[in-house]
Amino acid sequence: MASVIPVIFILAIVLGLMACGYLFVPKGPQQTTIRTAIMLTLASCYLMWMVTYMAQLHPLITPYRSTKGGESL
């Protein structure tokens, strides 16, 4: 269960940054475009980080040690 804590913690940080991006973008003709770009960037970075983190915690292929050559540790 300890592996879920960093995911939720980083999610809270990203959501906070999204809220700041939404609230503090200056008014103007490109306000919606800037807001969308900021939120999509943050969401994409979070998803990439989360997929990489979860893939390291739960790999699809389990690593194994070769016993060729008679090496012993």
N, CA, C and O atoms as CSV, one atom per row, in Angstrom:
chain,resi,resn,atom,element,x,y,z
A,1,MET,N,N,0.815,-1.199,0.000
A,1,MET,CA,C,0.000,0.000,0.000
A,1,MET,C,C,0.856,1.258,0.000
A,1,MET,O,O,0.370,2.345,-0.313
A,2,ALA,N,N,2.136,1.109,0.353
A,2,ALA,CA,C,3.014,2.276,0.400
A,2,ALA,C,C,3.286,2.835,-0.990
A,2,ALA,O,O,3.697,3.988,-1.115
A,3,SER,N,N,3.067,2.044,-2.038
A,3,SER,CA,C,3.357,2.516,-3.386
A,3,SER,C,C,2.306,3.494,-3.901
A,3,SER,O,O,2.544,4.176,-4.898
A,4,VAL,N,N,1.163,3.575,-3.252
A,4,VAL,CA,C,0.091,4.467,-3.697
A,4,VAL,C,C,0.297,5.887,-3.163
A,4,VAL,O,O,-0.186,6.848,-3.760
A,5,ILE,N,N,0.994,6.019,-2.074
A,5,ILE,CA,C,1.156,7.321,-1.427
A,5,ILE,C,C,1.878,8.328,-2.328
A,5,ILE,O,O,1.401,9.456,-2.448
A,6,PRO,N,N,3.010,7.979,-2.974
A,6,PRO,CA,C,3.639,8.973,-3.864
A,6,PRO,C,C,2.760,9.358,-5.054
A,6,PRO,O,O,2.782,10.507,-5.493
A,7,VAL,N,N,1.991,8.411,-5.573
A,7,VAL,CA,C,1.121,8.706,-6.714
A,7,VAL,C,C,0.068,9.736,-6.322
A,7,VAL,O,O,-0.187,10.682,-7.067
A,8,ILE,N,N,-0.537,9.555,-5.165
A,8,ILE,CA,C,-1.561,10.495,-4.699
A,8,ILE,C,C,-0.932,11.839,-4.330
A,8,ILE,O,O,-1.522,12.890,-4.580
A,9,PHE,N,N,0.257,11.807,-3.739
A,9,PHE,CA,C,0.942,13.041,-3.362
A,9,PHE,C,C,1.281,13.887,-4.591
A,9,PHE,O,O,1.030,15.092,-4.609
A,10,ILE,N,N,1.842,13.260,-5.601
A,10,ILE,CA,C,2.185,13.988,-6.833
A,10,ILE,C,C,0.922,14.455,-7.539
A,10,ILE,O,O,0.906,15.539,-8.122
A,11,LEU,N,N,-0.151,13.642,-7.493
A,11,LEU,CA,C,-1.431,14.056,-8.083
A,11,LEU,C,C,-1.943,15.326,-7.419
A,11,LEU,O,O,-2.424,16.228,-8.104
A,12,ALA,N,N,-1.845,15.408,-6.095
A,12,ALA,CA,C,-2.292,16.604,-5.386
A,12,ALA,C,C,-1.472,17.832,-5.809
A,12,ALA,O,O,-2.016,18.924,-5.967
A,13,ILE,N,N,-0.162,17.639,-5.990
A,13,ILE,CA,C,0.685,18.747,-6.434
A,13,ILE,C,C,0.296,19.191,-7.840
A,13,ILE,O,O,0.197,20.388,-8.111
A,14,VAL,N,N,0.075,18.226,-8.735
A,14,VAL,CA,C,-0.290,18.560,-10.121
A,14,VAL,C,C,-1.648,19.250,-10.157
A,14,VAL,O,O,-1.827,20.211,-10.904
A,15,LEU,N,N,-2.597,18.782,-9.371
A,15,LEU,CA,C,-3.907,19.436,-9.332
A,15,LEU,C,C,-3.794,20.859,-8.801
A,15,LEU,O,O,-4.486,21.758,-9.279
A,16,GLY,N,N,-2.920,21.069,-7.810
A,16,GLY,CA,C,-2.685,22.425,-7.306
A,16,GLY,C,C,-2.069,23.332,-8.367
A,16,GLY,O,O,-2.444,24.498,-8.490
A,17,LEU,N,N,-1.128,22.796,-9.125
A,17,LEU,CA,C,-0.528,23.577,-10.205
A,17,LEU,C,C,-1.539,23.867,-11.303
A,17,LEU,O,O,-1.515,24.944,-11.899
A,18,MET,N,N,-2.426,22.919,-11.576
A,18,MET,CA,C,-3.477,23.161,-12.569
A,18,MET,C,C,-4.416,24.274,-12.114
A,18,MET,O,O,-4.814,25.126,-12.909
A,19,ALA,N,N,-4.765,24.259,-10.835
A,19,ALA,CA,C,-5.636,25.304,-10.309
A,19,ALA,C,C,-4.950,26.666,-10.397
A,19,ALA,O,O,-5.587,27.659,-10.747
A,20,CYS,N,N,-3.658,26.715,-10.081
A,20,CYS,CA,C,-2.913,27.978,-10.208
A,20,CYS,C,C,-2.852,28.424,-11.658
A,20,CYS,O,O,-3.002,29.609,-11.955
A,21,GLY,N,N,-2.632,27.483,-12.558
A,21,GLY,CA,C,-2.603,27.824,-13.972
A,21,GLY,C,C,-3.930,28.340,-14.466
A,21,GLY,O,O,-3.983,29.241,-15.304
A,22,TYR,N,N,-4.996,27.776,-13.954
A,22,TYR,CA,C,-6.336,28.223,-14.364
A,22,TYR,C,C,-6.649,29.613,-13.808
A,22,TYR,O,O,-7.214,30.450,-14.512
A,23,LEU,N,N,-6.288,29.857,-12.568
A,23,LEU,CA,C,-6.669,31.106,-11.913
A,23,LEU,C,C,-5.770,32.290,-12.268
A,23,LEU,O,O,-6.240,33.428,-12.292
A,24,PHE,N,N,-4.488,32.045,-12.542
A,24,PHE,CA,C,-3.544,33.144,-12.682
A,24,PHE,C,C,-3.139,33.460,-14.111
A,24,PHE,O,O,-2.208,34.237,-14.325
A,25,VAL,N,N,-3.812,32.879,-15.091
A,25,VAL,CA,C,-3.532,33.237,-16.486
A,25,VAL,C,C,-4.161,34.604,-16.740
A,25,VAL,O,O,-5.336,34.809,-16.436
A,26,PRO,N,N,-3.386,35.543,-17.297
A,26,PRO,CA,C,-3.937,36.886,-17.531
A,26,PRO,C,C,-5.046,36.876,-18.581
A,26,PRO,O,O,-5.046,36.063,-19.505
A,27,LYS,N,N,-5.962,37.774,-18.417
A,27,LYS,CA,C,-7.077,37.879,-19.363
A,27,LYS,C,C,-6.570,38.367,-20.701
A,27,LYS,O,O,-5.636,39.164,-20.785
A,28,GLY,N,N,-7.207,37.868,-21.745
A,28,GLY,CA,C,-6.809,38.263,-23.088
A,28,GLY,C,C,-7.463,37.343,-24.107
A,28,GLY,O,O,-8.213,36.437,-23.742
A,29,PRO,N,N,-7.185,37.569,-25.358
A,29,PRO,CA,C,-7.825,36.770,-26.400
A,29,PRO,C,C,-7.355,35.315,-26.424
A,29,PRO,O,O,-8.064,34.448,-26.935
A,30,GLN,N,N,-6.174,35.040,-25.880
A,30,GLN,CA,C,-5.626,33.677,-25.903
A,30,GLN,C,C,-5.711,32.983,-24.543
A,30,GLN,O,O,-5.004,32.003,-24.306
A,31,GLN,N,N,-6.558,33.475,-23.660
A,31,GLN,CA,C,-6.638,32.935,-22.305
A,31,GLN,C,C,-7.013,31.463,-22.307
A,31,GLN,O,O,-6.400,30.674,-21.588
A,32,THR,N,N,-7.997,31.079,-23.090
A,32,THR,CA,C,-8.441,29.689,-23.125
A,32,THR,C,C,-7.351,28.788,-23.688
A,32,THR,O,O,-7.154,27.676,-23.197
A,33,THR,N,N,-6.654,29.243,-24.691
A,33,THR,CA,C,-5.577,28.454,-25.295
A,33,THR,C,C,-4.436,28.240,-24.306
A,33,THR,O,O,-3.893,27.139,-24.214
A,34,ILE,N,N,-4.074,29.271,-23.576
A,34,ILE,CA,C,-2.990,29.167,-22.601
A,34,ILE,C,C,-3.396,28.239,-21.465
A,34,ILE,O,O,-2.598,27.404,-21.039
A,35,ARG,N,N,-4.609,28.369,-20.970
A,35,ARG,CA,C,-5.097,27.488,-19.909
A,35,ARG,C,C,-5.082,26.029,-20.361
A,35,ARG,O,O,-4.644,25.146,-19.625
A,36,THR,N,N,-5.562,25.791,-21.572
A,36,THR,CA,C,-5.607,24.431,-22.092
A,36,THR,C,C,-4.203,23.861,-22.246
A,36,THR,O,O,-3.962,22.700,-21.913
A,37,ALA,N,N,-3.285,24.665,-22.747
A,37,ALA,CA,C,-1.905,24.206,-22.928
A,37,ALA,C,C,-1.253,23.863,-21.590
A,37,ALA,O,O,-0.567,22.848,-21.474
A,38,ILE,N,N,-1.464,24.697,-20.595
A,38,ILE,CA,C,-0.884,24.447,-19.275
A,38,ILE,C,C,-1.456,23.167,-18.671
A,38,ILE,O,O,-0.706,22.335,-18.160
A,39,MET,N,N,-2.764,23.006,-18.724
A,39,MET,CA,C,-3.391,21.825,-18.123
A,39,MET,C,C,-3.032,20.542,-18.860
A,39,MET,O,O,-2.799,19.511,-18.228
A,40,LEU,N,N,-2.986,20.592,-20.191
A,40,LEU,CA,C,-2.603,19.401,-20.952
A,40,LEU,C,C,-1.145,19.023,-20.706
A,40,LEU,O,O,-0.807,17.841,-20.641
A,41,THR,N,N,-0.297,20.016,-20.573
A,41,THR,CA,C,1.113,19.741,-20.282
A,41,THR,C,C,1.267,19.076,-18.924
A,41,THR,O,O,1.972,18.074,-18.801
A,42,LEU,N,N,0.627,19.614,-17.923
A,42,LEU,CA,C,0.712,19.030,-16.583
A,42,LEU,C,C,0.101,17.627,-16.532
A,42,LEU,O,O,0.662,16.734,-15.897
A,43,ALA,N,N,-1.034,17.426,-17.190
A,43,ALA,CA,C,-1.663,16.111,-17.205
A,43,ALA,C,C,-0.789,15.089,-17.925
A,43,ALA,O,O,-0.668,13.950,-17.474
A,44,SER,N,N,-0.185,15.483,-19.031
A,44,SER,CA,C,0.681,14.567,-19.781
A,44,SER,C,C,1.927,14.199,-18.980
A,44,SER,O,O,2.328,13.036,-18.950
A,45,CYS,N,N,2.533,15.181,-18.340
A,45,CYS,CA,C,3.716,14.903,-17.513
A,45,CYS,C,C,3.367,13.982,-16.353
A,45,CYS,O,O,4.124,13.062,-16.044
A,46,TYR,N,N,2.230,14.218,-15.708
A,46,TYR,CA,C,1.819,13.363,-14.596
A,46,TYR,C,C,1.559,11.933,-15.070
A,46,TYR,O,O,2.002,10.984,-14.423
A,47,LEU,N,N,0.856,11.765,-16.175
A,47,LEU,CA,C,0.573,10.421,-16.675
A,47,LEU,C,C,1.855,9.682,-17.050
A,47,LEU,O,O,1.990,8.492,-16.766
A,48,MET,N,N,2.789,10.374,-17.680
A,48,MET,CA,C,4.059,9.740,-18.039
A,48,MET,C,C,4.824,9.324,-16.793
A,48,MET,O,O,5.362,8.218,-16.737
A,49,TRP,N,N,4.877,10.193,-15.796
A,49,TRP,CA,C,5.548,9.857,-14.555
A,49,TRP,C,C,4.870,8.673,-13.879
A,49,TRP,O,O,5.549,7.750,-13.429
A,50,MET,N,N,3.533,8.685,-13.798
A,50,MET,CA,C,2.814,7.624,-13.105
A,50,MET,C,C,3.000,6.274,-13.800
A,50,MET,O,O,3.209,5.262,-13.131
A,51,VAL,N,N,2.926,6.247,-15.127
A,51,VAL,CA,C,3.106,4.987,-15.858
A,51,VAL,C,C,4.518,4.450,-15.641
A,51,VAL,O,O,4.697,3.250,-15.432
A,52,THR,N,N,5.520,5.325,-15.689
A,52,THR,CA,C,6.892,4.888,-15.463
A,52,THR,C,C,7.081,4.378,-14.040
A,52,THR,O,O,7.724,3.349,-13.834
A,53,TYR,N,N,6.537,5.074,-13.072
A,53,TYR,CA,C,6.648,4.677,-11.665
A,53,TYR,C,C,5.970,3.334,-11.420
A,53,TYR,O,O,6.539,2.460,-10.765
A,54,MET,N,N,4.761,3.166,-11.942
A,54,MET,CA,C,4.044,1.914,-11.732
A,54,MET,C,C,4.701,0.752,-12.481
A,54,MET,O,O,4.666,-0.384,-12.008
A,55,ALA,N,N,5.297,1.025,-13.642
A,55,ALA,CA,C,5.983,-0.030,-14.385
A,55,ALA,C,C,7.228,-0.506,-13.631
A,55,ALA,O,O,7.604,-1.674,-13.738
A,56,GLN,N,N,7.858,0.371,-12.885
A,56,GLN,CA,C,8.999,-0.046,-12.093
A,56,GLN,C,C,8.573,-0.831,-10.866
A,56,GLN,O,O,9.299,-1.719,-10.418
A,57,LEU,N,N,7.410,-0.521,-10.318
A,57,LEU,CA,C,6.930,-1.251,-9.149
A,57,LEU,C,C,6.399,-2.634,-9.509
A,57,LEU,O,O,6.587,-3.591,-8.759
A,58,HIS,N,N,5.738,-2.735,-10.652
A,58,HIS,CA,C,5.104,-3.986,-11.071
A,58,HIS,C,C,5.514,-4.309,-12.507
A,58,HIS,O,O,4.727,-4.099,-13.429
A,59,PRO,N,N,6.734,-4.818,-12.714
A,59,PRO,CA,C,7.177,-5.095,-14.077
A,59,PRO,C,C,6.398,-6.255,-14.692
A,59,PRO,O,O,5.966,-7.167,-13.986
A,60,LEU,N,N,6.221,-6.213,-16.019
A,60,LEU,CA,C,5.515,-7.276,-16.716
A,60,LEU,C,C,6.352,-8.544,-16.791
A,60,LEU,O,O,5.819,-9.649,-16.694
A,61,ILE,N,N,7.654,-8.390,-16.962
A,61,ILE,CA,C,8.555,-9.538,-17.050
A,61,ILE,C,C,9.451,-9.511,-15.814
A,61,ILE,O,O,10.139,-8.523,-15.556
A,62,THR,N,N,9.435,-10.594,-15.063
A,62,THR,CA,C,10.228,-10.669,-13.848
A,62,THR,C,C,11.693,-10.911,-14.205
A,62,THR,O,O,11.992,-11.837,-14.959
A,63,PRO,N,N,12.598,-10.110,-13.687
A,63,PRO,CA,C,14.015,-10.339,-13.977
A,63,PRO,C,C,14.496,-11.629,-13.308
A,63,PRO,O,O,14.034,-11.992,-12.226
A,64,TYR,N,N,15.418,-12.302,-13.964
A,64,TYR,CA,C,15.971,-13.534,-13.392
A,64,TYR,C,C,17.468,-13.550,-13.617
A,64,TYR,O,O,17.993,-12.868,-14.498
A,65,ARG,N,N,18.154,-14.355,-12.789
A,65,ARG,CA,C,19.603,-14.441,-12.859
A,65,ARG,C,C,19.985,-15.712,-13.597
A,65,ARG,O,O,19.470,-16.792,-13.310
A,66,SER,N,N,20.890,-15.568,-14.548
A,66,SER,CA,C,21.394,-16.712,-15.296
A,66,SER,C,C,22.395,-17.454,-14.452
A,66,SER,O,O,23.202,-16.833,-13.762
A,67,THR,N,N,22.361,-18.796,-14.491
A,67,THR,CA,C,23.298,-19.607,-13.714
A,67,THR,C,C,24.365,-20.232,-14.597
A,67,THR,O,O,25.021,-21.181,-14.167
A,68,LYS,N,N,24.564,-19.740,-15.811
A,68,LYS,CA,C,25.583,-20.267,-16.711
A,68,LYS,C,C,26.971,-19.868,-16.234
A,68,LYS,O,O,27.161,-18.784,-15.683
A,69,GLY,N,N,27.929,-20.743,-16.449
A,69,GLY,CA,C,29.306,-20.432,-16.115
A,69,GLY,C,C,29.710,-20.803,-14.699
A,69,GLY,O,O,30.874,-20.619,-14.342
A,70,GLY,N,N,28.827,-21.303,-13.895
A,70,GLY,CA,C,29.165,-21.740,-12.553
A,70,GLY,C,C,29.517,-20.624,-11.598
A,70,GLY,O,O,30.174,-20.862,-10.585
A,71,GLU,N,N,29.098,-19.424,-11.897
A,71,GLU,CA,C,29.366,-18.316,-10.984
A,71,GLU,C,C,28.480,-18.437,-9.751
A,71,GLU,O,O,27.305,-18.792,-9.851
A,72,SER,N,N,29.044,-18.142,-8.606
A,72,SER,CA,C,28.244,-18.154,-7.376
A,72,SER,C,C,28.514,-16.876,-6.606
A,72,SER,O,O,29.635,-16.366,-6.582
A,73,LEU,N,N,27.490,-16.383,-5.993
A,73,LEU,CA,C,27.622,-15.151,-5.209
A,73,LEU,C,C,27.434,-15.426,-3.756
A,73,LEU,O,O,27.509,-14.508,-2.939
